[in-house]
Amino acid sequence: MMKKKVYIISHSHWDREWYLPYEQHHMLLVELMDDLLELFETDPDFNSFHLDGQTILLDDYLQVRPEKREAIQKAIDAGKLRIGPFYILQDDFLISSESNVRNMLIGMEESKKWGTPVKLGYFPDTFGNMGQAPQMMKKAGLEAAAFGRGVKPIGFDNEVIEAESYSSQYSEMWWKGPDQSEIFGLLFANWYSNGNEIPAEKEAAIKFWDQKLKDVEQFASTGHLLMMNGVDHQPVQKDVTQAIKLANELYPDYEFIHSNFTDYLEAVQQDLPEDVGTVEGELTSQETDGWFTLANTSSARVYLKQWNNRVQRQLENIAEPLATMAYEVTGKYPHDELTYGWKTLMQNHPHDSICGCSVDEVHREMMPRFEKANEVGKYVANEAVRQLTEKMDTTNFPADSFPFVVFNTNGLAKSGDAIVDIELERKTFSQGWPAQLYRQLEEVEKGEYHVIDQAGNVVDAVISEEEIRFDYDLPKDAFRIPFMERYVTVTMPLKDMAPYAWETYALVPGKVEEKAGTLANEAGTVIENDFIKVEIAENGSLAITDKETDVTVDNLAVFENVGDIANEYIFMQPQGDKAILSSDVKAAINVISNTANKAVIEITHVLDIPVSADGLLEKEQKMVIGFTSRKAQRSKETASLTIKTLVTITGESKKVDFETSLNNQMKDHRLRVLFPTGLVNVDTHEADSIYEVVKRPNGVSASWKNPTNPQHQHAFANLHDETRGVTVGNYGLNEYEIVNNETIAVTLLRAVGELGDWGYFPTPEAQCIGEYTFNYSVELHGAPESRYATYQNTYTAQVPFTTAQIAVQEGTLASSRVFVELEGDLFVPTALKRRKSDNHVILRGYNMADTDRELTIKKDNVQPELLNLLEEKMDEAYPEKLGAYEIRTVGLGE
């Protein structure tokens, strides 16, 4: 009989920031790395140290110890320090699809600068695992993934029935994605600390190993047993090799070795039994009691989520597509600038950072990173627009006109308002004193204008009153030029503008008759276009009638406020707490604007809500009483919360847009907006997830105890049956819940006062005191296939049109162009960029549907190439059809 083999892997799970601010953890990392480099030199039996799957730790260390670069390289070359394959350890549900890919792309690139990355998708502490991970790992050359959460280990004596997709009888399993990609999955069934602090003294070692071997063997499918020697921020165990020698003496039936993931994965996969199970899709601990899925981190510090969405959109969907287009003019692409922007943003993507579940200092430091990355994206986009507009030909417009360009940088056809400021006249400071110039422009007789397209046709547009302001130019070859300018703002509704395209228009003198009629009645209580009728009740709730299906859904957009006595990780309503609803009060309704193209109605609610929890909560927090055992209630003291909501309906759309603003001065509470659908007997719903429109059950498992079932989303959640459905879109609001099987509830704000987890860490800034604005939408649809159009509308709402003024000029670029032609209505592009190695165009996206779909990509007669997620050519013929749930990366060489 062969000995069982115990593989001991030394590591330290390194949250860059969490219950200590970043620099505190940073200094501890320096100590750890110093110790490691010394240990590598002094203990020849020390096999290696796993550097937590994230290359950023190398940068963090060398920032303080730059002189250690050579020692680090030596350790990596010798196989002592095991690195990669990721840049950071992200929360995969709360960052975008493309952010997940960039983490692999940059992580692999950084790893290969040093040596060979560990070929393991490493998700030790991710708060749930995305369903498309198997396909993503395979397309990055990784055939295995390790994770600590999302699967309930049963033990080999218990049968796992097929329906229990979140359970496994072993710590080893196959993990299958929705497209049927399959990889080896390794669950840290006894956590990634099951071999931590191994005793090197006999009696303690026997006690330790008797228990630890029993624990690991309960779930192991083979004689290859994995012991993880480390935990969060754990200093390296310097005497681990002596402890291993003692274990070998004490347990002759086992072979204990100091090892690494590469050797362990090779050994365990060779000996897997036939009855190893398969888990499928998302791994989110849905067969637990529901209290520790940590899904409520999707609503902790919602301002972080809103900022993250803004910066991701700026980099992915604005800067990169524009820079990709501008390359054809300049022959240059800002790879380094964009990599810097991405790295800065991704420093906010670890699971304790973007999840909002750290101390206040951590999240304070995140804000400058968001702002820095956003400014990089804005600079890259502005430069690309300048480079393109300098070359555009606008000679088809009148000499006295003011041409401008509109870019749709979405990968889908977009409808909505294009907004551009048009300078009518400027006076530079070289022409006089600023106040004098201002007055001169102020005295100019105001003109009247309209907008035309390239054929001279009048285009619907709203043109503001003329205004005057200060601005400046920064020439590339001269000093800055300050000036005063006279300008107007043009707001122009566009319908189904082609993806990745630009069109030019011009503001010209002269008045035209405005389109007659209005969408709303005088009171603003009824708004109607050709597709929908919206009625606003006295309590501010909406009833929407879909004219196509002749179905009315009412009581929409009701605000719900309840108490929250848990923490940044988890929501819990006080016992007996009753929801405060906006439907119980009278709303004020005002018409903000009302034309034939658009109506904007303001609805104001004033809710009387408790100012905080009662005094017991703070005592229970200080006593570290688990939140499920807390008795705190909401305070008897109340105050007014004013909620102002702008409801926007346009003439050409079924979608109703909302912008809700409030000043939160209350603590320990949650505010949601509710969209009851009126659907019955619907067991599942769909939501926007990572490279997937994911189908999730509305119900919970038999073991679920949590009265709520929060879920992650990006752009939307949808409920539908065989005849109709409702899609609720959002911007940076990542938490929703399906309530009573028929209501889509979107969390706007969750205010709590402590971190939670293993101690008491007060987080007053997590109470989210201050001004907030939330954007979301609702759209009704008919038959199931029509739901996809509503999904696309939520995607394009994330990314505004980019606009710029141009002179009347000759140029080499056409005044309108479709940069890449896409034919395939269920392909959702996530990236249009350039490959670093050769500047070829890279287009990436995914199939929304669970069936094969047509997809045609055309660009300048270039034959598309099939690439992997690392943007390397694959040894496969290019398939014309897009597979079900397929993620496709396409190379368009030149």
N, C-alpha and C positions, 0 to 999 in steps of 0.2 A: 504494500500500500504506500502510495506516494505521500510525502509530507504535505500538509497544507502550507501555503506560502503567505506570509504576512508582509505586505508592501507598506513601508512607513515613508510617507512623503512629508518632508518639512516644508512649511509654508507659513505665511501670515496674511490673513484676509485684511486688506488695507483700504478701509474707507478713508479717502483723502480728507474728509471733513464729516463730522457727525455730532457726537456729544461734546467734543472739543472743537474750537475753531480750527480752521485749516492750518495755520502756522504752528499750533501746538502739535497736531498730528504730524506735520512736516518735520519738526525737530525730532520727534520720536522715530520717524522713518530714517533720518540721518543716523541715529544711534543704531538702529537695526542693520542698516547697510554697512556701517563701520564694523559691527560685530561679525557680519557674514564674511566680509573680505578677510578679516583676521582668521576666522574659523577655516576658510578654504585653504589657507596657507599652513595652518597648524594641525589639522586633523585630516590625514589622507583617507580615512575611512568614511568621511562625510560625503555621501554621494552627490547631493545637489539640493538646491533650495528653489521651490516654485514661487516665482515672483507675482503670484496672484493674477496672472493672465492679462496684465495691463502695463504697457510700455511707458506710460506717463511717469511711473515711479522712478524710472531711470533719469528722466529730465528733472524731476523734483530733487533727487539726490545730488545730481551734478550742478544744480543751481547753487547749492551750498558748498559742495566739495568738487569743484571743477578739476582739481588736480588728480582725482581718482578715476578719470576716464580710462586710462590705460589699464588700471587694475580691474575695472568693470569688464573691459573688453577681454582681458585674459581669463576672467572667471566664466564668461559666456563661451569663449572658444574652448575652454576645458570641460564644458558641460556642467559646471558647478552651479551656475545661475541660469535657470530656465525661464525664458521670457515669452511674452505674447500669448495669443495672437491679436489681442484687442488693444486699442489705445487707452480706453477707460473701461470700467465695469459699469455699464449703463443700467437704467431701468428701461427695459425694452418697450413696455406698453406706453410710457409717457413721452417718449421721443418719437419723431417721425420715422416713417419707413426709410427714408433716405439717410437720416441721422444714424440709424442702425447700420446701414451699409458703410457710411463714411467711417464709423468706428472700426469696422473690419479693414477697410481700404487703408486708412492711415495707420492702424495698428500693425497690419502686415508690412507696410512700407517701412515703418520705424523698426520693426523686428528684424527685417532683412538687412537693414543698415548695420545691425550688430551681429547677426548670425541667423540661426534657424529658429523660427517660432515653434512653440509647442502646438501640435496639431489637435487641439481640443477646444471646442466652443465652451468657454468657461463662464458659467452663470451661477456661482456658488450661493449668492444671497439675493438674486433678482426677485422682485416681489411678483412672482408669477412669470410664466414663460410663453412667449408668442407662438401661435400655431404654425407660422411659416418658418420657424427656426430650422427644421430639418432641411427644407429646400434651400434656405439661405446658407446654412453651413455647407451643404454639398456643393453649392455653387461658389463657395470660397475655398474649396479643397479640404474641408474638414468633415470627417466621417463619424465624429463622436462629439457628444456634448455632456457636460457634467452640471448638475443643478442641485440646489438644496431645498427648493420649494416646489409646490404645485402637484406633487404626486403623494398619495397616501400609501406607505408601505404596509403590506398585510402580513408578510411572513409566509414561509414555504408551506406551512401546515394548513393555510387557509386558501380556499378556492377564490379566484377573482373571476367574477362573471363578466361576460363580454361587454355588458352595458356600462360597467364601472370604468369609464375611460380615464378617470383620474387616479386609478389604483394599480398597484403592481405587487405581485407576491415576492418579487426579488428587488434588490437594489440595482440590478442590471436589467435592462429592457431594450426593446426597440421602440423608437419614437417616430411616428409617421405623421407627415404633414397633410394638409387637405389635397395637395396635388399628388399624393402617394409617394413622395420622396421619403426615404427611410434612413435613419442613422442610429448608431448605438447610443443609448441613453444611460447615464450613470447617475443614480440618485444618492446623495449623501444622506442615507436613511437614518443614520445616527449623528447627523450634522457633520460639518467639515472640521470638527474638533474632537472626533472620536478617538484620536490617538495623541491628544495633547498632554504635555508634561508627563512623559513616561518615567516612572521611578527607576533610579539606578541603585536602589537599595532592596535587598532580597524580600523582606516581608511586605513592604509596600508594593513591590513589583508583582508579587503573587496576587495580592488583593486586587490590584489594578487589572492585570491580565485575565484573571478568572472572570471578571465582569465584562471587560471589553471584548474578549474573544467570544463570549456568549452573545453579546449584543450584535457584533458584526456577522456572526454565523447565522443569526436568526433570519437575515435577509439575503445573504450571499448565495448566488446560484452556482458558484464554482469553489474550488479550493484556493482561489486567489483572493486574499482578503486585504482590503484597503483600509489603512489607518492614517488619518490626516493629523499630522503632528503640528498643530497650530490652531489659532482662532483669531478673532478680531484684534488687530494691532499687537499680536503676540510677539514678544522677543524670541529670537531663535533659541531653541534648547541646545546649549553648548555641549552637554554630555550625552546627547541622544545616541551616539554610536556606542558608548559604554553601556547605556541602558539596553540597547539592542543585543549586545554580547551577553548581558545577564539574562535576557529573555531566552536566548538560544540555549543557555545552560539549564534554565528552569523548565523549559517546555520542549523536550527532545522530539515530540511528534509534530512540531511546527518548525518552519524555517523563517526566521525574521530577517528581513533585509532592509537597509536604507535604500530607497528607490526613487523613482520619478514617474510621471504620468506616461511618458512614451513607452517605457518598458512594461508598466502595469497594463496599459490598454492593449498592447500586443498580446500579452499572456492571457488576459481574461477573455478576450474575444475568441481566442483559439479553442477555449474549453467550454463555451456556452452550451447549456443543455437545450434540447429541442423545445422544452416547455417554457422557455423565457417568453414573457408576455409582450404585448404591444400597447403602448399608450398613443393616443391620437390627438392631434391638434393642440389647442391651448392647454397649458397645465397651470391651473389656477386654484388648486385645493378645494374644489367644489364638493368633495365628499368628506369634508371635515365639519366641525360645528359652525363654521362660518365666521368665527370671531377674529381669526388671525390670517385672513387672506391679504390683509393690508391694502385692500383696494381703495379705502378712503384716503390714502395718500394722494389720490387723483384730485381731491378737492382741498387738500391742505395748502394754505398760502396760494390761493388761486392766482394771485398776481404773477407768481413765477411761471405758471403754465401759460398765462396770456403773453408774457414777454417771450417765453420760449417759442411759442407759435409764431409770433411776429418775426423773430430773428431767423427761424428755420425758413419761413416763407421768403424773407429777404435774400437769404443766401441761395436756397434751392431754386426758387421759382421766379426770381427777379434778376439778381446779379449774374448768376451762371448762364441763364439763357441769353441775356443781353451781351455778356462778354463773349459767348459762343458765336453770336451773330457778328459782333464787331471784329472778331478775328479775321473775317474775310476782307476787312478794310485795312487792318493794321498788320496782320501776320503775327500778332502777339496775343498771348492769353495770360492772365494774371494768376498762374498756378500758385505761386508762393503766397501772394496776398490772400487768396481764397483758402489755402491750407491753414494759414495763420488765423483767419476768421473762424474756420471750422474747429480748429483746436481750442480756440478761446471759448467758443460756444460749448464744445463737448466737455470742458471742465465743469460745466453745470449739469451734466447728464448722469453722473453716478446716482445710484439708487437712494442714497441718503441726502442728495442735493436736490435734484429735480422733484423728488417726492415731497419735499417740504418738511421732512421729519428730522430736522437737526436743530441745534440751538440757534438763537437769533443771529449771533455773529456770523455763522456760516451763510445764512441766507442774505444778510446784508452784503457780504462780499460777492455774492452771486450777481447782484445788480450791475456793478461796473463791468463784469464780464459780458453780460447780455448787451449792455450799451456799447461796449467796445466792438463786439462781433457785429452788431447791427450797423455801426458806423463804417466798418470795413465793407460790409455788403452794400451800403448806400454809396460809398465812394466808388466801388467797382462798377456798380450800375450806372452812376452818373457819368463816369469816364466812358463807358461803352456807349451810352446815349449820345454823348458829345461826339465821339468818333464816328458814329453812324450818321448823325444829323448833319455833320459838316460835309458829308459826301452825297446827301440826298438831293435829287433834282426836283425843284418845285417850280420850274418855269411855266408849267401849265396853269398856274394861278395868276390872277391879276397883279400888276405891279404895286398897286396900293393896298394889297391884302396882307394878312398876317398868317402865314401857313403854320400848321402844327401837325405833329405826328402822334399817333396812338399805337402803342405796342400791346399786343396780347401775349404775355409770356407764359400763360397757362398752356398746358398740353391738351386742353379741351376747348371747344368753342365756348365763348363767354358772352353773356349778356349783362348789361349794367351800365352805370354812369362812368363816362370818361371825363375827368376833371382836369383842366389846364388853365394856368394863369398866362394871359397874353399881354405882353408889354406893348403899349401903344406908343410911348415916347419916353426917352430918358434924358436926363441932364447930369453929366458927370461933375464931380466936385471941382474939377479944373475950370468949370464954367462959372463958378460963383460960390457964395456961402450956402450951406445946406438949407437953412431956413428960407433964404431968398429963392432957391431953386424950387423948394416945396411950394411956395406961394405962386411962382410963375406957372407951375403945372396945375395948381389949383384953379387958376384963372382961365385955363383953356376951356373953351365951350365943349360941353359933353356931347359925344356922338351917339349914334344908334347903329347897331351892327346885327349881322346874322352870320350863319355858318354855311359854307358850301362844301361839297365833295369835289373830287378831281374832275368830274364831268360838268361841274357848275350847278348841280342840283342843290336846292336848299335843303338843309338837314335840320331836324328838330334839335333845338338847343336852348338852354336858359343862360342868359348873359347878365352878369351882375352889374350893378352901378360901378362907374369908374372910381378907382381909389388911388391913393398915392402912398408910396412907401420907400424906405431906404433899402438898397441892395448893393451887391458888389460882384465884380468878376475877378477871377484869378487866372490871368493869362499864363500860358506855359513858358513864355519868354520875356516876361516883363513884370513890373510890380503891380500889386492889386489896384483895381479901379473901382472906387466907391461912386455911387450915383443915387439920385432920386428917380423913381420911375412912376409913370401913370399906367395903370393896368386895369384889366377886367378879368373876371373868372368865368370860364365857359364850362358849363355842365351839359354834357351831350349823351343822351341815352343811345346805346348801341345794342343791336340784336344779333346774337350768334356770330360774333367775329371769329374768324378762323384761328386755330391754335398756332402758336409760334409765328406770328405774322405782324406786319405793320401796315397801317393805312394813313394817308395824309388828308388833311382838311384845311380850310382857311377861314379865318374871321374876316369878313368884308364889310365895308360901310354900307349903311342902308337898312331901313326897317322893313320887316316882313310881317304879315299877319300871323299872329300866334294861332296854334291849333285850337279850335273852339271846344268848349265843354270842360267839365271837371269830372274827376273820379268819385269824389265824396259829396255827400249832401252838406248843407250849410252847417249843421250841428256837428259834423264829423262822425256821426254814429253809423252811417252806412257808406261803404266804399265798394265800388263795383267796376269790373272790367269785363272783357269778353269771356273770361275763363272762370272767375270766382266772384262771389258776393260775400262781403265781410260786414257783419253787424256787431257793433260794440254795445254791450249791455250797460245798465247803470252802474254795475259793480266793476266795470272795466274788462270783463272777460269777453272773448271773441267767439262768435259763431261763424264758421266758414262754410259756404255752400260751393261744392265743386259742380260746375255747370255740365261737365262731361258726364259725370256719374249721377247727377241730381241727388247727391248725398250731402247732408249738413252735419257737421261735427261742431258741438258747442262746448261751452265752459272751458275754452282754451286760454292758455296764458294766465292761469291763476297762480299767485304767489303763496307759498307755504312757508311758515316760520315755526321752528321747533327748537327746543333746547338741545345742547350737546355737552355732555359731562365726561367725554372720553379724552382723546388726545390727537396728536398730529397723524397718527397711523389709522385710528379707528373712530368711527362715529358711534355714539350711543345716546339715545334719547332718555331723559329721566323717566322713572316709573310714573305712570299716570299722566304724563305731560300731554296736553291736547294741542294740536296744531292750530296756529293762528292763520287764517286764510284771507286773502284780499277779496275773495268773493263775498265776504260778510260785511264789507264796507262799501259806501258809495264812492265812486271815482269821479274826478274832475276830467272832462274831455275837452280838448282844445284843438282847433285846426291850425297847424303850423304852415302848411302849404297845400295847395289844391289846384292842380292843372289837369289837362287832358292826358298828360303822360305820367303824372305821379301825385300821390296824396301822402302827406305826412301828418299823422294825428298824434298828439301828446296825451297820454293817460297818466294821471297822477293819483297814486294811492297813499294814504297815510295810515300806517298800522301802529297800534299801541302795543309794544312788546316789552318784556322784561329787560332790564338793563344788563343783567348777567345771571349767572347761577347764584344760588344763595351762599352764605358764608361757609356752609359745611363742605363745599367742594374743595376749597383751598386746603382745609384740614385733611380731607381724605387724600388729596394729592401729596401733601407733606408726609402722611403716614404710609405712602406707597401702597394704598389699598387698590387692588385691581379694579378696573373700571366696571366690570360686570357686578361687583359687589357694592358699588357706591349707592348711597341713599340721597345724595344731593338733589335738590329741586331747583327750579328757576326762581329768581328773586321776585318778591311781591312788588318791588318798585319798578315802574314802567316808564317808558319814554316813547316819543313819536319817531318812527322811521318813515321818512318820505321817499317813495319809490316813483321815479319819473320814467315813463317808457314811451319812446318814439316808435310808432307803428308805421311802416312804410309799405305801400302797395304801388306797383308800377302798372302801366297800361298793357304790357306785353308778357306778364308772368303770372303764374299761379302761386308763386312763393310770396309769403308775408314775412317781412324782416322786422326784427325788434332790436332796439337799443335801450337798455335799462341802466339808469344811473342812480346812485344813492351815496349818502355819506354815512358809513357805518360807525356808530359810536357805542354799539352794544357788544357784549361779550358772551361767550359760551352758547352759541346758537348756530343754526344752519338755515339758509334761505334757498329755496328751490322754486323753479317755475314748472307748472304742471300742464301736460298736454294729454288729457283723456282722449282716446281714439274712438270709443264706442264699439270697438271690435270685441267679439266674444268667441270663445273656443279657439283661441290662438295660443299655441304652445311654445312657439319660438319667435325670436326677433332677429334683426340683423343690425350690425354696427360697423363703423369704419375702424379697422384695426391695422396692424402692420402688414402691408402688401396683401390685404385680405378684407373683403366684405364678409365678416364672420357671422355665422349663424349660432346663436346661443339659446339655451333653454330659458323659458320664463320662470319655471319652477326651480325648486331646490331639492337636494337629496334628503333622504330620511334622517340622516345624522345632523342636518343643519339646524342650529339653535338661534343664530342671529336673526332678529326680526326684520332685518333689511338685507338686501342682496345687491350691493353696489357693483358697478361694472365700469370698465375703461372704454373710452371712445376717443376718436379724433374728430372728424368733421360731422358725423351724424349718427343717429340711431333711428331705426325704422320698425314699425309694426304693420303687418299686412296679412290679409287672407286671400282667397282666390278671386275676389272681386274688387277690393280697394285697399288703400293703406295710407299711412301718415308718416312723413319723414320730418324729424326735428334736427335742424342743423345748428352748428355752434361755431364760435371762434375762441379757441383756447379754454374751453370748458370741458374738462376731460372726464367728469363723473356724471353718470346717469343711473337710473334704476327703472326697471319695469315694475310698476306698482299694480297689484290686483290684476295682473295679467293683461291690463289694457291701457294703462297710463304711462306715458314717457315722462319721467321726472328728471329734470336737469338741474344739478347743483350749481348755484351761482356763487355762493359764499359759505364757507364754514369757518367759524371763529372759535379757537380753542386756546388754552393757556399753558399747555405742557407738552413736552416731547413724547413722553410715554416710554414704553419698553421696560428697561431693567432698573430704573431708579426714578428720582424726581428731578427733572430738569425744567424749570420754569421757562416758558417762551411767550412773554407778553406780546411780542410782535406777531405771533401767529393768531392773535385776536383780530388782525386785519382791520385795525381802526383807520378810517379815512375814506377818501373819495374813490369810488369804483364805477366802471362802466362795463357792461356785458353785452355782447352781440350774439344773437341767435335767430332762428327762423323756423317756420313751419310751412310744409307744402303737402297738400293732399294729392293722391294719384289714384288711377283706376287699376286695371289688370296688373298682375305681378310684374310683367316685363317692363311696364312703364315706370316702375320704381327707380330703375337705373338712371333715368333722366333727372329725377329729383336728387339722386346722390351726386351726379355731376354738377348740379347747380350749387350744392354745398361746397364742393371742391373749388369751383371757380370763384365763389364768394370769398375764399380765403386770400386771393391774390388780386389786387386792384390792377386796372390798366396803368401802364406807364406812359406818360405824355411829355412832350417837349415842344417848345416853339422853334421854328426854323425861319431863316430868311428866305426871301424869294431869290433863288440862286440856281445856277447850273451845277450839275453833279453827276457822278458816275453811278450812283445807286438809284434804283427805281423808287418812285414815291410810294409804291405799295408792293408788298412781297409776302408770300408764304414761305418761310424758311425751310420747314420740313412739312411735307404733306402726309397726313395720317388718315387712313381709312380703316375704321374698326371702332365702333361706338362704345365698346365695353373695355377697351384698353385705356388704362389711366396712367399717363406718364408721370414719373416722379423726378426725373432729372433730364436736363439737356445741358451738356457740359463738354469739355475737351479732355481727352486723355493726356496725361502728363508725358508719356513716352514719345508721342508723335503728333499730338494735337488733333487727332481724328475726333470727329463728333461722336459723342456717346449719348444714346437715348435709352432711358430705362423706365420701365413701368410694369404693370401687372394686369391680369385679367380679373375683373370684378365677378365674373360668373363661374358657376360650377360645371360649365360645359365648354367644349372647344368653340372658339370664335374666329371669325375672319380678321386678319390684320394685314394691311399693306402700308409700307413706309417708303416714301419716295423723297430723294434729295439729289438733285443734279445728276441723275442717271447713275448714281453710285449703287453698287450691289450691297445690301446690308449683310453684315457678318454677325454670327451668333457668338456672344461673349459670356464669360462667367461673371460673377459679382465683383471679381477683382479686375474686371475689364480686360481679361486675357482671352485670346481666340480659343474656341472650343473645337474639338475634332468631331463636329457634327455638321451635317448639311443644314442649311438655314430652313427651318420649317415655316411654310406660309401661314399655317393656322396657329393660333395662340391656344395652348392647352388650358384646360380647366385650372383655375387658380395659379397659372404660371406667372412667375416673375421673369421678365425677359430684359436682358441688356443687349443692345444692338450697337455695333460699330458701323459708322458711316465714313469710310476712308475717302481721301481726296486724291 
